[in-house]
Amino acid sequence: MKRTFLATACFALLLAQAPGALADIRLSDTIPIGPQVKVGKLPNGLTYYIQKNGRPEKKLELRLVVKAGSILEDDDQQGLAHFLEHLAFNGSAHFKPHELTDYLQSIGVKIGADLNATTSFDETVYMLPIPTDKPDNIDKGFQVLEDWAHGLTLADADIEKERAIVLEEARLGKGAGERMNKIVMPKMFNGSRYAQRLPIGQEAVIKTFKPDVVRRFYRDWYRPDLMAVVIVGDIEPARAEQLVKAHFGAMKNPSPERPRSYAPISARAATEAVVATDKEASGNAVMIRYPVREARERSTFGAYREKLVDLLFSSMLNQRLQELSQQANPPFIGGGSSLGKLTPRYKSYGAAAALGKDGAAPALAALVQENERARQFGFGEAELERSKKNFMRMMERQYNERDKTNSISYVNEYTRNFLEREEIPGIENEYAYARELVPGITLAEVNRYARATIPSNSARLVVYTGSSNGATPTPSPAELLAWVDAAAKAKVTAHEEKQVASSLMAKAPAPGAIVAETADKALGLTTLTLSNGVKVILKPTDFNNDQVFLSASRPGGLTQFAEKDIVNARYASAIVDSMGLNGLSPLDVQKALAGKVAGAGLAIGQYIDSVGGSAGSSDIELMLQMVHLRFTTVRRDEDLYKSYLGKHVEAARNVMAQPAAVFSDALIGTMYKDSPWVARPPRPADFSNLDMDRAIALYKERFASARGMTFVLVGSFDVEKVKPLVATYLASLPTPDLPLAVRDVGVRPVRGVVKREVFSGTEQKSQVAINFSGPAPFSPDEQMRVQALIDVMNLRINDILREKLTLIYSGRMSGSLEKVPYEHYAIGMSLPTGPANVDKTIAAAFAEIAQMKESGPSAADLAKVKQNWIQVHRRALRENAYWLHELQSAVMLGTDPAAILAYEEKVAAITAQDVQAAAARYLDTNNYVQVVLYPEKK
């Protein structure tokens, strides 16, 4: 996780030695690097970070971080920093084209999900996770990093082939957001070079550049003094350091060397406004960006203290904005503010809001006036105390998980240290520093910071983005400026803080009893039967130190109701949740939970009723209280209902302006013959049928009883300590009779071959969906064979449709076997491409299906899938979320959870013949739905 608050590496030791040690630390002092990581620099300037970490086991996270991105491109290189990132996977000194991905897939690394890279304005980061169960994997992993750093072949043929793939990626990114960005970005960066160097680049350059132009970028900027190697995971630091020196020590910087500078962003001379609209925009929004400032060096205690004050300030202001959004007629759907990074060297404070039915004027007024209120009158002691509690609980959790932190969290932190100069003292020191410092931050200090952060009469940028369909009038830049100016001059009064409850429950319910208990030692489970008939499965783990998950489910869902109640049933749980809990509004609940980590909610799904919750280990009782209250109380609040309704109507207003939504709607409607039981993209008219009292009644109809529920609790807890809580809050739940059988309302996909074309959108973009479905016997083993088919087909889609034919940038098959409401399968292919390539893409997809039916998967492809499954499963066995899902699935499907431990045996048993048979059984070319999206006709 990102650690925002950092402390001195030696601080814990100093604190232990002398209570007053902080007095010896000056704000100008540099915060030393923590002992958990070794940071070094080779003579050629390459930086390295090394940390041994055991979470997950037998895995090493490697990163090559290059301080070079699109901002460094010459005019004839626009887009080539990103293009070069693509070429890193297409041939190098030790890996011919495709050999790298073939090798990594063979050891269980999944392309995209694991192996990936990203290019931004100022950096390019290559991500390489390596399983360490085989010794050679580590050596090869470092070889890959070295090849990326200075061993790419950049052959003419590979460059020519990759053009089409990069252009497809650029095509995928086109749309309303991209078009509006082109208008906003020049103003956002105030004429800076950043506005002219978006990473995706210029299409004309990508189509026509000579190979030597991308080679020039590689030669100029991929050099050791601009690089870092980050190594975290299952490796001894001494060995890692030896490998760094062996693989990168001989690298040389170019001579002559181009200077690596950072493009400046100049201060705005006067307040400006910019308006960007598009007929495909999904919503309307405003933003106010306050003066840009240079990012301070973040390595001192002074910078740390300022950041700490900023986050307390932002937390309090955002809670006020949230309170505004919960009014009956709110000024905006949602709003927020923060001090954000524009580039590694510049940041800017800003506030933004998604607009409601009344448009930009009230939203801008609210944003300006809430900021003015904070500037003029500051905050209250109660607000500050809540923010401190929340912050310290967050820090406590990070400290509690210090030996269970995922390696990815560390590599991200060290990457930010290299790129943004973020401090890395280690959580032990960070927590010690925060515990000493936070209590000393005064309200006067935070209020001074608010005045400095929100200067009056400063030159700002006001941005409006939204739909041009005419449903909401589009303001002019002059109107935006006038509204902001009027709001800034309007008189504001101090914020009024009302008293709120300090707890959710005034009195605990009379407890029930645990009437039976069984143990499964092999799985580490304790199953409790309660006096009200509810069952609870407990699985204590040591996977995390401060994490508990809860779930429960039973047959039910919205299909239990009449067709006329579909809309009210679909939104019932969300409506009830939006109105708060046990007499408290949602915001009051947040305030009551200050310093706590707990949440729980109930949901009415299509065919099930469910419960979900999570908590820190010290807050389990609070989570169970919330579960109990969700079953036994409903808070009715007409103002909050109106707020909920208005937000969702407005959010739905422009949904169907998006080509993706039009396509999804057409696909679902075609597949299921416009059945009202199947959810589709929402429209404003859907909400005209909502009735608050009817939705509450339907919610109560399902959740006035906990009958049939089996709760699963997984995480860091003591069974004996949890039992009394279960008896108090779960055994006391009412359990009157309730229909519990799945009700099949007859939703079935169309049969035969059905084809449809949809026309929407102005960009030259198409989307192909090919969906196979039908009845099929369900079993967990057959589900694995279906998944094997899907994963092998995804390898073929990448290898053939992308890499060989260059028809797509990304595409995939997905699907599953399902048991309810009847046993059936549903498998679909999603293939985004260009309109001119639709027929070729469809033909290629069906050719791969035919090949799979005729010959089955290659031994190599099936081995890649199996190895990935095994690697993922071994890591998942140490994850609470995995056990929660598997145990709850076993309950709902009526299967033996012991299958979790037999997973690798089942994987080994899958054969190429199984996959081939699955292709013949489920990819029936006489029974599928094909929907194709084309641009709208002109």
N, C-alpha and C positions, 0 to 999 in steps of 0.2 A: 504494500500500500504506500501511497505517497506520504512521507512524513513531513508535515509542514513546520513543526516546531523542533528545533534542534538545540543541542547543548554541548558543552565542552567535554572532550574525551576524558579529561582527568577529573571531571567535576564530582563524580560519585565518590572517588577516593578522597578528594578534598572535603566533601561534605561529611564523610565518615570521620575524618580526622578532627575537624573543627566546625562546630555549629555556625560560626560566623564567617566561614571561608568565603562566601560570596562577596564580602566587603573588599576582598583582595583582588577581585576581578574587575577590570576596567572595561567600560563599554567599547573602547577602542581596541581591546585585545582581540586577537584572532582566535576563533574556536578551532582547536586542533582536531585533526582527523581521528576517528575512533579506532580502538585496537582491533575491532572485528575485521577490518579490511586492510590489506597491504596495498599501498599506492606507490607506484614507482615510475621512473621515466628512463628510457634508454638513451644512450648518447645521441641518437639521431632525433630525439624529441618525442618519440612515441610514448604515450602514457598507458599504464596498465593498472587495473584494479583486480585484486584476487581475494576471494573469501571462500573458505570451506563452509558448506551448509548442507544439512541433511534433509531438507524438505523441498521437493520430494526426494525420496531415497533413489539412489542409483541413477541420478540424472545430473547433467552439467549444462548450465546455461551459458552460452558464449555470445558475445556481441562484438561486432566491429563498428565503431562509431567514428564517423568522418565529419569534421567541421566544414563540410562543403555541400551546398545545396543550390537551388535554382538562382539565388541572389548573385552567385558568382559567374553565371553564364554570360558569355559574350553575346552580342546581338545575333550572331549566326548559330548560337547554341541553345536557343530558348526551348526548353523541354528535354535537353539532353542529359542533365543531371539525373532525371528520372529514367530516361532511356538507358543510361549506363547501368542503373540499378537492375533493370531487366536483363541486360547482357551478362551480368554477374552469374547468372544461372545457365548460361549458354556457351560454355567453353572456357577453359583456363589451362594453366601450365600442366596441371595434374589430372584434369577431368575433361574429357571430350564432351561435346554437346550431349545433354541428356544423361551422361554418366553420373553427374553429381546428384541429380534428383533420383535416379534409379538406386544409387547406393544408399542415400538417406532414407528412402522409402523402405529399402530392404532391412534396415535396422529399426524400423518402427516410427520414423519421423514422418509426419503428415504435411504435405505441401499446403501452404496457406494457413492452416490452423497452428502449425509448429514452425516450420521453415518459412521465413518471410523477410521482407525488407520494406522500408518506407523512406520517402524523400520529401523534405520540406524546404522552406526558404534557405535555412542556414545549416542544415545537416542531412546526412544520409546514414541510416542505421540498419545494419544487417543482423538478423536474429537467427541463431542456430542452437536449438536444444539437442543435446546428445545423450542417448542412453549409455550408461557406463558399465552395463553388465558384461560387455566384451572389452578387453583392454585396448584393442586396436582402434576402437571407436574414438577415443580421446585424441590419439595421434592424428587420425584422419580429420577430426574436427578442426584441429589447429591448422592442418594443411589447407582446409577449405578457407579459413580466415586469411591465411597468408596469400592464397590465390586471389581472393577478393581484393586484398590490399594492393598487390602489385603484380599479379600473374594472369590477368584476364587476356585472352587471345584477341578478342574484338575483331574476329574475322569478317571479311566483307560479306560472305554468304549469311552469317548469323545476324549481322546488322540488317541486311535486306529483309530477311524473314521476319525479324522482330518488329519492323515498321507497322505491319498490319495489326499485330496484337496490341501495340501501344495506341494505335489509332482507335481500335475497338474500345480500349479502356477510356480514352478521351471521349468517345461517343457515349459510353455509359454515364459519364459524369455530366453530360449536357442536360439542361432542363431549366426550369424557372429559377432555382437557386443559383445556378451558374451564371445565368444571364443577368440577374439582379446584382450578383457579386461584381460583375464587370463594371457596373455603374457605381457601386458603393466603394469598392476598394481604392480607387484613386483618391477619393475624399478621405477615406479612413486613414490612409498612409500619407495624406497631405502632399501628394506629388512625389513621394519617395520612390526610389527604384523598386521597392517591394511590390508596388502596384503593377509594375511591368514584368514581373518575374514569377508569375504563378507557376507552381511546379509542373503542372501538366503541359505547359509550354504552348507553342504556336504550331498549328496543324501544318502550315506551309513548311516550317523548318523540319518537322518530323518526316514529312514526305520527301524532302529534297536534299537534306544535308549529305555532304560527302563523308565517308567513313573516317577520314582523318580529323574531322571536326570533333567527333566524340572522343577520339583518341587524344586529342589535344586537352580536352577537359580532364580526362583520366590522368594524363601526364602532369598537368599543372596542379591539380588539387588533391589527388589521392597520394598523399605523401606523409611520412611518419610524424612530422611535427604538427599535423592536423588530425592525427588519429589517436584513438584509444581502443584498447582491447579490454573487455570486461569479462571476468571469469568467476562464476559463482556456482557452487554446487559440490558434487561428490568428487573432490580432487584434493590432494595434499598441496598446500600453497607452494612448497619448495619445488615440487614437480611442475606446477603451473608456471612458476617464474622461469624455470629452465626452458620450458617449451616456448614461452614468449621470446626469450632471448635467442633461442635457436631459429625460430621462424621469422622474427622481425628485426633482429639485430643487424642484419646485413643490408636492410633497406636504406636507401639514400634519398635525401631531398634533392629536387631538381636544381640545376644551376644554369642560368639565373633563376631565381625564385620569385614568383609573382607574390606581391604582398597580399595577405589575407586581411581585408578590412571589412568593417560592418557598415552597411548603408545607413546614413543618418535619416531621422524623421524630424522634420523641423516643427517648431511650435506654430500653432495657428494664429494668424494675426487678428482674426475676428470670428465671432460665432457664425457658423455656416449651416446650411441644411441641404440634404440631398433626398430625392424621392426616386424610388425604383419600383416599378410595378410590372406585373406579368399576368397574363390571363390564366396561366397554369399554376399560379402561386396558391399554396394550400391555406394560407392565413395571412393576417395583417399584423405588423409589429412596429414598434418604435424603439429607438435607442438614443440615449444621450451619452456621448463620450466626452469626458472632461479632459483638460490639457494633458498631453503626453509628457512623460518625464523619463529621464534616463534611469534605468534600473541600477540601484546601488549595489556595490559589492556586498555579497550576502555572507561573508565569512567572519564578521565580527559580532560580538555580543550586542552591540548597539543596533545593528541591522536585524538581529534576531528579535530584540525587544520591540522594534518598530513593527515587524511582521506579526508578532503576537498581538499587539494592540490593534493592528489592522483587522485581524480575523475576528477578534471580539467585537469590534465596530461593525464589521460586515454581518456577523451573525445577528446582532441586535436590529440592524436596519432591515435585514431581510425578513425577520419575524414581523416587523411592522408592515412591510409590503404584503406579506402573506395574510395578515389580518384584514387589510383592505380588500383583498381578492375574495374574502368570504362574506362580504356584504350582500344584501339582497340584490342590489343593482351595482355591482362592483365597477370601478373605473377601468379595470382590465381583467383578462382571464387569469393571468399570472404575471408576476413581476419579480425582478431580482436585481441585485447590484453587487459589484465586486471590483477589486483592483486586479486587473488581468494583464497577462503578458502579451504584448503585441509581437515582440521579437526577443531574442536573447538579451538585447541591450536596452529595450524600451518597454515601458508598461503604461497603463492608463486606467484610471478609475472610470467606471461607467455604470449606467442603469438602463434596464430594458424591460419591455412589457409586451405580451401578446394581447392584441386588442379584442375588446368585446363589441357588442352591437352599436355602441355609441361612438366608436371610432377613436381617432388619435387625440382629440382635444382633451377629454377627461383623463386619458392615460398619461399624457405628458404633464398635465397639471398635477396629477397625483405623484408622479416620479419627482418632479421638481420640488413640490411642496414638502414631500417627506424628507427629501435631502435637505431642504432649507430648514425644516423643523429640527433635524438632527444637528445642522450647523449652528442654528441660533440657540437652541435650548438643550442640546445634548440628549443624554439618556438618563434613566433612573437606576438607582441602586439594585432594585429587584431584577431589572433586565440584565445588568452586568453580572449579577450573582448567578443567574441561570446560564449565561454564556460561559462563565468560568466553570461551572459544574459540568456542562456538556463537553467542554474542551478537555478537562482533566479526566473525565471518564474515557474519552477517546484515547488519551495518552496512556491511561492505565491499561486499557485493552491491548494496545500495542506493546506495552512493557510485559504484560502477562503472556503474550504470544511470542516473546523474543526468541525462544528456542523452537518455535513452530512456524516461523515466517517463511513464506514461499520464496525460492531463489529469484523468481521474476521480480518480486518487490525490490530486492536488493539491486538487481541489474538496472532496473529503471531508475533507482535512486542514484547510482553511480554514473549512469548516463547523463542525468541532469546535472550532476556535479561537474562533469567534463564540459557540458555544453552551456550551462547556465550559472555555474559557480555556486550551486546549492551546497550547503554544509552537510557533512556526513560524520557526525560524532558518534553514532550508535545509539540505540534506543535506551540503554541503561543510563547513559549520561544525559541524554535528552530529557528523559522522564525526571531525573533528579533535578535538573535545572528548572524544568517547568514547575515542579512542586514547590520549589523555593521562590520562583519569580512571580508566578501568577497571582498569589494572594497580595502581592505588593503593588499590583497595577491598580491605580485609583480611577474612580469615575472622572475626576478632573483631567487626568491624563488622556483618557479615551475621548473625552469631549474636546480637548485641545486638538487631538488628532482629527476629529470630525471637521473642525473648523478649517484645518490646514488642507484636508483632502477634498473638501467641497468649497473651493474659493468662490466668493460672490463676484459677479460680473466677469467671470473668466471666459476666455474664448473656447467655445465648445463646438462639437459637431452633433447635429440632430439628424437622425436617419429614420426614414419611413420606408418600409417595404411591404408590399401587399398585392392583392388581386386587382386586376384592371377590368374585371367583368362588370363593373358598374353597380354591384349590390351595395357597396359602401363607397361614398364619395372619396375620391383621392385628393388629399390636401396638396397645396402647392408648397414649395420651399418657403415662400413668404409667410404663408399661414402657419407653418410649423414654427418659424422664428417668432411670430407674433404671439402664439400660444405659450411658448416657453418664456418669453419676456413678461407676459402678463402674469404667469404663474410665479415667476421669480419676484415680482413686485407685490403679489398678494400677501396680505397679513396672515401669518400662521401663529398658532398657539402651541403651548407645550403639550406633548403627548400625555394622555391620561392612562395610567396603569391601574387596572382594576384587580381586586383581590381574587385569587383563584384557589381552588382546593389544593392541598398538598399531597393528596392521595386519591386513588380511583375508588376505593371502597372504604366506607366508614366502618363497616363491620363485616367480618368474614362470614360466609354462609355456614349453617350447621353442617358439619361434615357427614359424608356417607362412610362406607366401610369397604375395605378390600376383603373379598370373600374367598378368593382363591389365588394361588401363586404357583407358577411353574417356571423352571429354568431350562435354558438350552445352553449348555456349557460350550459346545462347539462354536456357536455363533455369538456367545456372550450376551444372550437375551434373557430378560426377566419379563414374563407376561403376567399381568394382573387382571383379574376379573373383579369388577366393582359391584357394589350392592344394587346399583341401578341398571346393571346389565352391560354397561360400557366396558370395553377392554382397552388395556394400555400395554404397549410393548416398550420396554425400556432397554436401551443399548448405551451404557456408559462407555466412553472412549477416552483415549489419551491423544487423539489426533490434534486437538487444539486445547488450550488451557482456559479459554474464556468464551466458549461458543456452544450454544445449544439450539437445536432445531426441533420443531414440532410439526406434525401433520396428522390429519385424520380424514377419512373419507368413507362414503357409503353410497350405495345405489340411490339415485334420486334425480336431481337436476330439473331443468325447466320443462322437460317433456312430461313431468308429472302434472302440469297445469293444462288448462284448455287453451286452444289455439288463440283465442281472443286475448289471453293474458301473456303472450310471448314477450312482448316488449317490456311490460312491467316486470316480469320475472327475470329477464335478461339483465336489467339494470338494478334490480332490487337491492342486492348486497352492496353495490357501489353507492347507491343513494343513502342507505342506512349508515354506511361508513362515513359518508360526507357530512353527516349531521352530528357526529361526535359519539360520546360514550357516557352512559350513566349520569346524565345531567350536565356533562361538560362538552363544550364545543371542541372541534378538532384542535384548535389553537390552545385552548385551556388544557386539553390532554397533554399536548407537547410541554406546556409549562409545568404541569404536575409531574411530568416524567423527566424533568431536568436532572442531568447527572445519571440517568438510568439508560439501559439498553434493553428494550423490550418492545415487542409489537405482536399483534395477532389479529386475524380477520377470518370471516366466514365467506364462502362463495357458493353461488348456485351455478354449476356448470351445465353442459348439455345433458349429460346422463348421470352426473354425480353431484352430491353435496360434499363440500370439502372445508377443512380448517387448515390454516397455515400460521406458523408463528416462529419467532426466533428471539433469543435473549442472550445476554451475557450470563455467565455462570452464577453471578451473584443476584441476578434479576429474574430467576426462573419463576418465583412466586408471582411477580408482577405480570409476567406473560400469562400464567394460568388464571390470574384474576381477570385479565382482559378476555380470555376465552370464555370464562364463566359469564362475564357481563354481556358478551356478544350473544350468547344463547338466551339470556334471561331478561335483558333490557333492550329497549329501542328508544332513542331520543328523537322526538319529533320537533323539527325546527323549520318553519316555513321560509324564513329568510335564507337559511343555508340551502334549502331545497331549490329556491329560486336562483341562488347563486350557482348551484350545480347545474341546473337546467340551462341557464343562460350560457355558461361556459361551453357545455357540450353542443348546444345548438350552433353557437358561433364556430366552434372547432369543426363542426360537420359541414358548415356552409359551403366551403370551397373544396371539400374532399374530392368531389367528382370532377373538379377542374384538372386534377392530376391524371395524366395518361396511365400511370401505374394503377390507380384506383379504378379507372374505367375498365382496364384490362382484367383486374382481379374480380370486379363485379360481373363482368361478362363470363369469365371462366366459371365462377361459382354458380351463376344463374343457369348456364348451359349444362353444367354437370348435374345439378340437382333440380332442374326443371322449375326454377324460381320458387322452391319450397320456402315457406315462411319460417320453417324450423331451423334453417341454416343461416348463420350470421353472414352479413355482407357489409361492405363499407358503409358507414352510417350517413344518413341524410337528415337535414333538419326536420323533415316531415316525420321521421321516426319518433322524434321526441314529442310531437303534438299528441301522441297517444299515451304519454306517460301520465300517471296519476300518483301523487305521493302516497296517499293513504292506501291505494290498492297495492302499490309496491311494498309498503310496510306490511300489509296483511299477508302477501305472498311470502315475504321473508319470514314472518312469524309462523306461517303454515309449515315451512320446512324446518325452522330452527327453534321452534318452541319445544322440540324434543331432540335429545341427543341419542335416541335409540338407534342401534345399528352402527354407531361410530366405533372405529378402532383407532385409538390414538397411538402414534409412534413418537417417542422422544429419544433423540440421539445427541450425544455430545459429552461435554465435560461436567459430570455431576456424580454425586454419590447416591446410589439407589436407596439406601436407608433414609437419607435426608429428603429425598424426593417423594417417598411414599406418603408421608403425612400431607404433603401439598396436593398430591393426586386425590387423596381421600377427601380433602377439604373442597377443592375446586372442580374436580371432574366427577367424583362419586356423588356429589350433591346436585348434579345437573338433572333436570326433569327428563323423564323418558316415557311419556305417554305413547300410545300406539301411533304408528306412522307408516304409510305405504313405502316399502323399501325395495321393491322389485324394479328393475329397469323397464321402462315403458317404451316399446318400439312404436314410434308414430309413423313408420313407413317411409322414412327418408331413404331413397335409393338413387344411385347414379343412373344416368341414361345407359342404354345398351346399344351395341352396334358401333359403327364408326360415325362419329359426329364431328363435323368441322365447321369452324366459324371464324370470320375475319372481323376485326375491330379496328376502327380508325380514330385515333386520338393523338394529339400532340403535334407540335410544329417541327421538332427535331427529326432528323433522319435516323430514327431509332425504331427497332422492332423487338418484339419479345415473342418467343415460341413456347407454348406449354403443350405437352403431350401427356395425358393422364390415363393410366390404366387402372381399372377397378373391377371388382366382382366378388361374389361369395367364395369363401375358402375356409377350410377348417383351421382353427387357431391352435397353436401350441408354442411354447417358448422355444423349442428346438427349431421349429419351422420359421419362427420369427428371426432366428439367427441366420438361417439360410437365406431368407429374404434380404437381410441386412448385408450379408456377404455379396449377394448379387448387386445390390445398390452400390456398395463401396468399390467393387471391381469395375462396374460401369462408370463410376466417376473417374477412375484412373484412365479408362479408355476415352472418356469425353475430354479430359485434359490432354492426353497424349495425341489424339487424332484430331478432334475438332479445333483445339487451340493450337497445339504445337506443330502439327503436321499441315493441317489445312488452313490455319490462321483465320478461321471463320468467327471465332468468339474470343473474348477476353476471359470470361468466366461462365461456367454453366454447371449444372448439377442435376443428379437424380436424387430423390428422397422418397420416403414412404414407409409403410409398416403393415403388419397384420393387426387387426383389431378384433376384440371379442364382443364388444357391445356397440350398438344394440343387437347386432347379429354378427356372426363370424364372417369377416370379409377382409379384403386387401385393398390398399390404395397406394399406388406408386405413380409419381409424376416426374417429368423432366422439365426443367426451366432453362431456356437457352436464349439469352439476349444476343442480338446480332444486328447487322444492318439490313434495311429493307431489300437491298439487291442480293443479299446472301440468304434470304429466308429459305428458298427452295433447296439450296445446297446444304444448308444446315439441317433441315428436316431429313433430306436424303441421307446425309452422313449419320445422323442419329439412328435412323432405321437400319442402316447398313451395319452399325455396331450391334444393334439388337439381333439382327440376323446372324451375325458372326458368333455372338454369344450363344445363341440357340444351336448353331451348327457345330461349333468347336469347343464351347465352354471357355473359361478363362485360362490364360497361360499359367504355368506353375509359378512363374516369377510374380505375376500380379496377385495371385491368391496368397502367396507367401507374404507379400507386402501388406496386404489387408490383415492377415492373421497376426503378423508381428506388431502392427500398430495397435490392434485390439488388445493384445497381451500387455504391451507397454502401458496403454491407457488404463487397463483394468488394474494392474499392479499399483499404479499410483492412486486410482480411485478407492482402493481398499483402505487407504489411509485418509479418506475424506468423509466427513460427517454427512454432507449433502448426498453423496452416493448411497450410503447406507439408508438414509431416510427414504430416498426414492425407491430403492430396491425392496425394502421391507414393506412400504406402503403398496407397491405394485403387487407383491406376493399376496397381501391381504385382499386386494381387489380382484385379482385373477384367480385366487384360490390355489396358488402354487406353493411349492415347498421352498422357503428361503434358503435352505441348505444348498440350492443350486448355485448360489453366489460363490461358494467355495469350490465348486466343480467347474467353474467357468473355463479354465484353460483346457481341461479335458474335452469339453464340448467344442471349443475352438479347434483343437487338433483333429477332431472327428469330421469336420467339414471338408468335403472333397470337391474337386473340380466338377465331378459329375452332379453333385448336389446343386452347385450354382447353375450349371447348364440346365438341369431339370427345372430349377426355379425360373429361369428365363423363359423356358417353354410354357410353364404353368401360368405365369403372371404377366408376361409381356405379350399379350394376345393382340396381334395386329389386325384381328377382326373385331376388336372391342376396345375402342379408346376414344377419348375426346381430344381434339386438337384445336386450340385457339391461338390465333396469331394477331399480334398488335402491329398495325402499320401507322405511319404518320397520317394525320387527317388530310383528306383530299382537298386540293386547292381549286 
